[in-house]
Amino acid sequence: MKRGALVLLLALVLSASTYCIYFWCATRTAEAMLSKPEGDYEWLRREFVLNDVEFAKITQLHEEYRPRCDAMCRRIAEANAKANALVASGHEVTPEIQAALNECAAAQQDCRRQMLQHVYAVSALMSPAHGDRYLKMMTSRIVEPGLPHDSVVSQGPR
Amino acid sequence: MDDELKKQFSKWNPDVSIPPRFQAEVWQRIAAREAAGRNSLWRRVQEWILTELPKPQYATALIALGLTLSIGVAHVQAQQTNREHWRQLEARYVSSINPVAQAAALE
């Protein structure tokens, strides 16, 4: 009985250890990317198979775009806050509320335009096939958020 | 009440005849139940672990099966986990270039 139970125990321990080691090895890359702040850039590099030159150019483009993006974010947030405050305090659509709503719409429209410019610029730095896929993916997620989310499927971790 | 009941029982003399070979049949049934217990699946597995599993060919086969299964399950689960991580990274990237989403997150 002892030897049989030992074999059984050994098989169980080996199987459990193999499971843990394999799972850890297979997921550690994505896990590490997720835990790093620059993991989204790494995702872009892997998802669109960017070479070092393309990746460096795109990273630079992103770094240039980031302050503008932050400023746009603040502008939208301020416009929304102003419109929300006016709407909450009023009981009818006053010219001030109309102007605040117009400002919200204008801010969002301007941001979408600049974002689209950035997306075009990034896609132009990629190979044509990957650039097309990037463009489709980003426009489906950002410019036309009403599209089904799986309309352009990422290729997954490699 | 108990005394009354005892009296009644002492008077009661049922006329029951025990069938022939009654005791032998009872023992046969007990033996059959024990034999069935020995042949149950769990008992057979236990016996197999006792007698056959220590043999190298069975031990090797069991370990190989365990390893194959654990790698298979780990592979499938790792793929699912990676897909989920990939979606999160994609969402993070999209959000990083999307001021509308960032503003919505601030509110």
Interface residues (C-beta under 8 A of the other chain):
Chain A: M1 R3 G4 A5 V7 L8 L10 A11 L12 L14 S15 A16 T18 Y19 C20 Y22 F23 A26 T27 A30 E31 M33 L34 G39 D40 Y41 E42 W43 L44 E47 H62 Y65 R66 C69 D70 M72 C73 R74 R75 I76 A77 N80 A81 Q108 C111 R112 M115 H118 V119 M138 R141 I142 S154 G156 P157
Chain B: I49 L50 T51 E52 L53 P54 Y58 A59 L62 I63 L65 G66 L67 L69 S70 I71 V73 A74 H75 Q77 A78 Q79 T81 N82 R83 H85 W86 R87 Q88 L89 E90 R92 Y93 V94 S96 I97 N98 P99 V100 Q102 A103 L106 E107
